[in-house]
């Protein structure tokens, strides 16, 4: 089965993951997010029962 031959594809996969991990990921993580997360106080809502018009 030739599709199971890892000869060229394994090295391509390793090189792409190394490129991502060593070059692209630090660049992406250095960006600051525009919306910083804030702690919100939870709000409770009062549920009203639904009145069905046909009952």
Residue, then its C-alpha position, 0 to 999 in steps of 0.5 A: x500500500x503506497x499511501x502508508x509509506x511515510x518516507x516523504x510525508x513524515x519529514x514534511x509534517x515534522x518540518x511544518x510543525x517545527x516551523x509552526x512551533x518555533x516561528x509562527x506560534x511565538x509571533x501569534x502569541x505576542x499580539x495583544x488582544x483588543x478585548x481583554x476579559x473582564x469578570x462579570x457579576x452573574x445576573x439572575x433572571x426570574x422565569x415567568x411561566x408561559x401561558x398557552x392560549x389554548x389551555 
